[in-house]
Amino acid sequence: MSIFTTVYNRRNTHSVKWDMLDKIYALEDASDVLPMWVADMDFEIAPVIKEALHNRMEHPIFGYSVTPDEAKSAFTNWNLNRHQLTIHNDWVLLRQGVIPAMAEAVEAFTEVGDKVLIHTPVYPPFTSIPQNLGREVVTCCLLEGETSYEIDWQSFESCLQTGVKAFILCNPHNPSGKVWSKEDLTQMAALCKQYNVLIISDEIHSDLIFKPNKHIPMLCAAEDINNIITFMAPTKTFNIAGIQAAVTIVPDEEKRKVLEKLSMSRGEMGLNIFALTALQAAYEQGEPWLEELLEVLSSNMNYVIEQLSKIEGIKVMKPDGTYLLWIDYRGTGISEKEIMELLLTKGKLALEPGTKYGEAGNGFLRMNCACPFETIEEGVSRFTKALS
């Protein structure tokens, strides 16, 4: 059997997705609830990553380690070949996750009370990180187009004019899966330069793109690359979130020095030896696994969209990328509280409520389709049962 068809029992493995359902959804007993919420996959990791980790385990000593140049080169070569993005090795700072790296950038380049701009709906830490650091979050709501979200350019520029210091971009967009065009990115970058606003670009889903769509890094679209800090990671792409590893790309030397100084002031260390091993193996040898994964994800999404669209009041558009579906249930006339209760108690299915992504997400659900087709079928069946 393909590793993309094998169903694994992940319960009692300290999995957030499977073992935290009772706490996350306030359930007395979640043993019969199917989780299709948080963004990690129920697929086995690429054999090349497993093999690399096994090989490192053969040496019985795991002392202090340094970052090999080969690990950084694996990442930069990957981006050159896959995204036509040239990254110099000295631009690369390795971090334990995109979220910690984002928090580091917000703390380093804004002050308490400063304004930070985000688009909504959007991944919750885009709001919580600046707020927890004492910054003021300014929201620019995305416009609903015929098939995907679009930028409200008048609102975007008006927000920038209020004295915003940093703009956190989600590219591709989470939760909708929108892949921003080069034209959109170029215009965003130009406006940010005009108003002297730093761009903090989260591109963690950049490798999970469905053809013919293509990820355009902000660094490829902007005229001033020194005004951009980008985050990428192998964790989402290769399902190794539990092996914490991320990359901050900083072309500007002075900004790198600021980030490195902040990191040192906290006593932070580099990546552990297993994270370095997994990162290098993923970017050097993981592409065949990824290409097969993308076909599976696309097929899964096509099935879910076809089946759920048969339910009156449900509307689902296929995303350009990610493995997340943004389900519009506003046509049912059901409130978020009601639909979540139906899904959890009647359907025994855990999805994410749209308001988790801001008030602009009210009337939507986020569904994770990165699982074997057997699980996809079961999830669709439970969704249909909940609304029947």
C-alpha positions as CSV (number, residue, x, y, z in Angstrom):
1,M,0.0,0.0,0.0
2,S,1.1,3.6,-0.6
3,I,2.1,5.6,2.4
4,F,-0.7,7.9,1.4
5,T,-3.4,5.3,1.7
6,T,-2.3,3.7,5.0
7,V,-4.4,4.7,8.0
8,Y,-2.4,5.1,11.2
9,N,-3.8,5.1,14.7
10,R,-2.4,8.4,16.2
11,R,-4.3,8.3,19.4
12,N,-2.2,8.2,22.6
13,T,0.9,9.5,20.7
14,H,0.8,12.9,22.4
15,S,-0.8,14.3,19.2
16,V,-2.4,17.7,19.5
17,K,-4.7,16.8,16.6
18,W,-5.9,13.5,18.1
19,D,-5.3,13.7,21.8
20,M,-6.4,17.2,22.7
21,L,-9.9,17.1,21.3
22,D,-11.6,16.9,24.6
23,K,-9.8,20.1,25.9
24,I,-10.0,22.0,22.6
25,Y,-13.7,21.3,22.0
26,A,-14.8,21.0,25.7
27,L,-16.0,17.4,25.2
28,E,-16.4,14.9,28.0
29,D,-15.5,12.0,25.7
30,A,-13.8,12.6,22.3
31,S,-12.9,9.0,21.6
32,D,-15.3,8.7,18.8
33,V,-14.7,12.2,17.3
34,L,-12.8,12.4,14.0
35,P,-10.3,15.3,14.0
36,M,-10.0,17.2,10.7
37,W,-9.0,20.5,12.2
38,V,-5.4,21.5,13.0
39,A,-2.9,21.7,10.1
40,D,-0.8,18.6,10.3
41,M,-1.1,15.5,8.1
42,D,-2.1,11.9,8.8
43,F,0.4,10.7,6.3
44,E,3.7,8.9,7.0
45,I,6.7,11.2,6.4
46,A,9.0,10.8,3.4
47,P,11.1,7.6,3.6
48,V,14.2,9.7,2.9
49,I,13.6,11.7,6.1
50,K,13.1,8.6,8.2
51,E,16.2,7.0,6.8
52,A,18.3,10.1,7.5
53,L,17.1,10.2,11.1
54,H,17.7,6.5,11.5
55,N,21.3,6.9,10.1
56,R,22.0,9.8,12.6
57,M,20.6,7.6,15.4
58,E,23.3,5.0,14.6
59,H,25.8,7.3,16.2
60,P,25.1,7.0,19.9
61,I,26.2,10.5,20.9
62,F,24.1,13.6,20.5
63,G,26.2,16.4,21.8
64,Y,26.2,20.1,20.9
65,S,25.9,20.5,17.2
66,V,26.7,23.2,14.6
67,T,24.6,24.0,11.5
68,P,26.3,22.4,8.5
69,D,26.6,24.5,5.4
70,E,25.0,21.6,3.5
71,A,21.7,22.2,5.4
72,K,21.5,25.8,4.4
73,S,22.5,25.0,0.9
74,A,19.8,22.3,0.7
75,F,17.2,25.0,1.5
76,T,18.6,27.7,-0.8
77,N,18.9,25.2,-3.7
78,W,15.4,24.0,-3.1
79,N,14.1,27.6,-3.4
80,L,16.2,28.3,-6.5
81,N,14.9,25.2,-8.3
82,R,11.3,25.3,-7.1
83,H,10.6,29.0,-6.9
84,Q,13.4,30.6,-8.9
85,L,14.3,32.5,-5.7
86,T,18.0,33.2,-5.2
87,I,18.9,33.2,-1.5
88,H,22.4,33.6,-0.2
89,N,23.4,31.3,2.6
90,D,24.2,34.2,4.9
91,W,20.6,35.5,4.6
92,V,19.4,32.3,6.3
93,L,18.6,32.2,10.1
94,L,17.4,28.9,11.4
95,R,14.6,29.0,14.0
96,Q,12.5,26.5,15.8
97,G,9.2,27.6,14.2
98,V,7.6,30.2,12.0
99,I,5.5,31.5,14.8
100,P,8.4,32.1,17.2
101,A,10.3,33.7,14.3
102,M,7.4,36.0,13.5
103,A,7.2,37.0,17.1
104,E,10.9,37.7,17.1
105,A,10.6,40.0,14.0
106,V,7.6,41.9,15.4
107,E,9.4,42.5,18.7
108,A,12.7,43.5,17.0
109,F,11.3,46.0,14.5
110,T,8.3,47.5,16.2
111,E,7.8,49.2,19.5
112,V,5.0,48.8,22.2
113,G,2.0,50.7,20.9
114,D,3.0,50.5,17.2
115,K,0.5,49.5,14.6
116,V,0.8,46.2,12.8
117,L,-1.3,45.5,9.7
118,I,-2.9,42.2,8.8
119,H,-5.5,40.9,6.3
120,T,-8.5,39.1,7.7
121,P,-9.7,36.4,7.9
122,V,-6.3,35.0,8.7
123,Y,-4.4,32.5,10.8
124,P,-5.0,33.5,14.5
125,P,-1.3,34.1,15.6
126,F,-1.2,37.0,13.1
127,T,-3.5,38.8,15.6
128,S,-2.4,37.3,18.9
129,I,1.4,37.7,18.5
130,P,1.3,41.5,18.0
131,Q,-1.3,41.9,20.7
132,N,0.7,39.9,23.2
133,L,3.7,42.1,22.4
134,G,1.6,45.2,23.2
135,R,1.2,46.3,19.5
136,E,-2.0,47.6,18.0
137,V,-3.4,45.3,15.3
138,V,-4.9,47.1,12.3
139,T,-7.2,44.8,10.1
140,C,-7.9,45.1,6.4
141,C,-10.7,42.8,5.4
142,L,-10.2,40.9,2.2
143,L,-12.9,41.2,-0.4
144,E,-14.8,38.1,-1.5
145,G,-14.4,37.6,-5.3
146,E,-16.2,35.1,-7.5
147,T,-13.7,32.3,-6.8
148,S,-11.3,33.6,-4.1
149,Y,-10.4,36.5,-1.9
150,E,-9.0,39.7,-3.3
151,I,-7.2,42.7,-1.9
152,D,-9.3,45.8,-1.0
153,W,-6.6,48.2,-2.3
154,Q,-8.4,51.4,-1.1
155,S,-8.7,50.0,2.4
156,F,-5.1,48.6,2.4
157,E,-3.6,52.0,1.5
158,S,-5.8,53.8,4.0
159,C,-4.6,51.4,6.7
160,L,-1.0,52.0,5.7
161,Q,-1.6,55.8,6.0
162,T,-2.5,55.5,9.7
163,G,1.2,55.1,10.8
164,V,1.5,51.3,10.5
165,K,5.1,50.1,11.1
166,A,4.8,46.5,9.9
167,F,2.6,44.4,7.6
168,I,2.3,40.6,8.2
169,L,1.5,38.9,4.9
170,C,0.1,35.4,4.6
171,N,1.3,33.9,1.3
172,P,-0.3,31.5,0.4
173,H,-3.2,32.7,2.4
174,N,-4.4,30.6,5.4
175,P,-7.3,29.8,5.7
176,S,-8.5,30.3,2.1
177,G,-5.5,28.8,0.2
178,K,-5.3,31.8,-2.0
179,V,-2.0,32.1,-3.9
180,W,-1.3,35.8,-4.4
181,S,-0.3,36.9,-7.9
182,K,2.9,38.6,-8.7
183,E,0.9,41.7,-9.6
184,D,-0.8,41.7,-6.1
185,L,2.5,41.2,-4.3
186,T,4.3,43.9,-6.3
187,Q,1.6,46.4,-5.5
188,M,1.6,45.5,-1.8
189,A,5.3,45.8,-1.7
190,A,5.3,49.2,-3.5
191,L,2.7,50.6,-1.1
192,C,4.6,49.3,1.9
193,K,7.8,51.0,0.6
194,Q,5.9,54.2,-0.1
195,Y,4.7,54.4,3.5
196,N,7.9,52.9,5.0
197,V,6.3,49.8,6.3
198,L,8.2,46.6,6.9
199,I,6.9,43.4,5.2
200,I,6.9,40.3,7.4
201,S,6.0,37.5,4.9
202,D,4.8,34.1,6.2
203,E,5.3,31.6,3.3
204,I,5.1,28.3,5.2
205,H,2.7,26.8,2.7
206,S,4.8,27.9,-0.3
207,D,5.5,24.3,-1.4
208,L,1.9,23.1,-1.1
209,I,0.6,24.6,-4.4
210,F,-1.7,23.0,-7.0
211,K,-0.9,23.3,-10.7
212,P,-1.2,25.5,-12.7
213,N,-0.9,27.9,-9.7
214,K,2.7,28.9,-8.8
215,H,4.0,30.4,-5.6
216,I,5.6,33.8,-6.0
217,P,7.9,34.7,-3.1
218,M,7.5,38.3,-2.0
219,L,11.3,38.5,-2.5
220,C,10.7,37.8,-6.2
221,A,8.0,40.5,-6.5
222,A,9.3,43.4,-4.5
223,E,11.7,46.1,-5.8
224,D,13.2,46.6,-2.3
225,I,14.1,43.2,-0.9
226,N,15.8,44.8,2.1
227,N,12.4,45.8,3.4
228,I,11.3,42.1,3.6
229,I,11.6,39.4,6.2
230,T,10.4,36.0,5.0
231,F,9.6,32.8,6.9
232,M,9.5,29.3,5.3
233,A,9.8,25.8,6.8
234,P,9.9,22.1,5.9
235,T,7.5,21.3,8.7
236,K,4.2,21.9,7.0
237,T,5.4,20.6,3.6
238,F,6.9,17.4,4.9
239,N,4.6,16.8,8.0
240,I,7.4,17.1,10.5
241,A,5.9,19.8,12.7
242,G,7.0,17.8,15.8
243,I,10.6,18.2,14.7
244,Q,10.7,22.0,15.1
245,A,12.5,23.8,12.3
246,A,12.0,27.0,10.3
247,V,13.9,29.5,8.3
248,T,14.0,33.2,8.5
249,I,15.3,34.8,5.3
250,V,16.8,38.3,5.8
251,P,18.6,39.9,2.9
252,D,19.4,43.1,4.9
253,E,22.6,42.6,6.9
254,E,21.6,45.2,9.6
255,K,18.3,43.5,10.2
256,R,20.0,40.1,10.5
257,K,22.3,41.6,13.2
258,V,19.3,42.9,15.1
259,L,17.6,39.5,15.0
260,E,20.7,37.7,16.0
261,K,21.3,40.1,18.9
262,L,17.8,39.6,20.1
263,S,18.1,35.8,19.8
264,M,21.4,35.9,21.8
265,S,19.9,38.1,24.5
266,R,17.4,35.3,25.1
267,G,20.0,32.6,25.2
268,E,18.4,30.8,22.3
269,M,20.3,27.9,20.7
270,G,20.3,26.7,17.1
271,L,18.3,23.8,15.8
272,N,18.9,20.4,17.4
273,I,20.7,17.7,15.4
274,F,17.5,15.9,14.5
275,A,15.9,19.0,13.1
276,L,19.0,19.8,11.0
277,T,19.1,16.2,9.8
278,A,15.4,16.2,8.8
279,L,15.6,19.7,7.2
280,Q,18.5,18.7,5.0
281,A,17.1,15.4,3.9
282,A,13.7,17.0,3.1
283,Y,15.1,19.7,0.9
284,E,17.7,17.5,-0.8
285,Q,15.6,14.3,-1.5
286,G,12.0,15.0,-0.6
287,E,10.6,16.3,-3.9
288,P,9.3,13.0,-5.3
289,W,7.3,12.4,-2.1
290,L,6.0,15.9,-2.3
291,E,4.9,15.6,-5.9
292,E,2.9,12.4,-5.0
293,L,1.4,14.1,-2.0
294,L,0.1,17.1,-4.1
295,E,-1.7,14.7,-6.4
296,V,-3.3,13.0,-3.4
297,L,-4.3,16.3,-1.8
298,S,-5.8,17.6,-5.0
299,S,-7.8,14.4,-5.5
300,N,-9.0,14.5,-1.8
301,M,-10.2,18.1,-2.2
302,N,-12.0,17.4,-5.5
303,Y,-14.0,14.7,-3.8
304,V,-14.8,16.7,-0.7
305,I,-15.9,19.7,-2.8
306,E,-18.1,17.6,-5.0
307,Q,-19.8,15.9,-2.1
308,L,-20.3,18.8,0.2
309,S,-21.5,21.0,-2.6
310,K,-24.5,18.7,-2.8
311,I,-25.7,19.9,0.6
312,E,-28.1,22.8,0.4
313,G,-26.5,26.0,1.6
314,I,-22.9,24.7,1.5
315,K,-20.4,26.3,-0.9
316,V,-16.7,25.2,-1.3
317,M,-14.2,26.6,-3.7
318,K,-11.0,24.7,-4.4
319,P,-8.0,26.5,-3.0
320,D,-4.9,27.4,-5.1
321,G,-2.7,25.7,-2.4
322,T,-2.4,24.3,1.1
323,Y,-4.4,21.2,2.2
324,L,-7.1,23.3,3.9
325,L,-10.7,23.8,2.7
326,W,-12.5,27.0,3.6
327,I,-16.2,25.9,3.7
328,D,-18.9,28.6,3.3
329,Y,-22.1,27.5,5.2
330,R,-23.8,30.9,5.3
331,G,-26.5,29.6,2.9
332,T,-27.7,27.2,5.5
333,G,-28.8,30.0,7.8
334,I,-27.2,28.1,10.8
335,S,-25.2,30.0,13.4
336,E,-21.6,29.0,14.1
337,K,-22.6,27.7,17.6
338,E,-25.3,25.5,16.1
339,I,-23.2,24.1,13.3
340,M,-20.3,23.3,15.6
341,E,-22.7,21.5,18.0
342,L,-24.2,19.5,15.1
343,L,-20.8,18.5,13.8
344,L,-19.4,17.5,17.2
345,T,-22.4,15.8,18.7
346,K,-24.3,14.4,15.7
347,G,-21.6,14.0,13.1
348,K,-18.7,13.3,15.6
349,L,-16.5,15.5,13.4
350,A,-14.1,18.3,14.6
351,L,-13.5,21.1,12.2
352,E,-12.3,24.7,13.0
353,P,-14.9,27.5,13.3
354,G,-14.3,30.4,11.0
355,T,-14.4,33.1,13.7
356,K,-11.1,31.6,15.0
357,Y,-9.7,33.5,12.0
358,G,-11.4,36.8,12.9
359,E,-14.9,38.0,12.6
360,A,-14.5,38.0,8.8
361,G,-14.5,34.2,9.1
362,N,-18.0,34.0,10.5
363,G,-20.0,31.6,8.4
364,F,-17.1,29.5,7.4
365,L,-15.4,26.3,8.6
366,R,-11.8,25.1,8.0
367,M,-11.3,21.5,7.1
368,N,-8.0,19.6,6.8
369,C,-7.9,17.2,3.8
370,A,-4.3,15.9,4.4
371,C,-5.3,12.3,5.3
372,P,-5.9,9.0,3.5
373,F,-9.0,8.8,1.3
374,E,-10.6,6.4,3.7
375,T,-10.6,9.1,6.3
376,I,-11.8,11.7,3.8
377,E,-14.8,9.5,2.9
378,E,-15.6,9.1,6.6
379,G,-15.2,12.8,7.2
380,V,-17.6,13.7,4.4
381,S,-20.1,11.1,5.7
382,R,-20.0,12.6,9.1
383,F,-20.4,16.1,7.8
384,T,-23.4,15.0,5.7
385,K,-24.9,13.2,8.7
386,A,-24.5,16.3,10.9
387,L,-26.5,18.5,8.5
388,S,-29.1,16.0,7.5
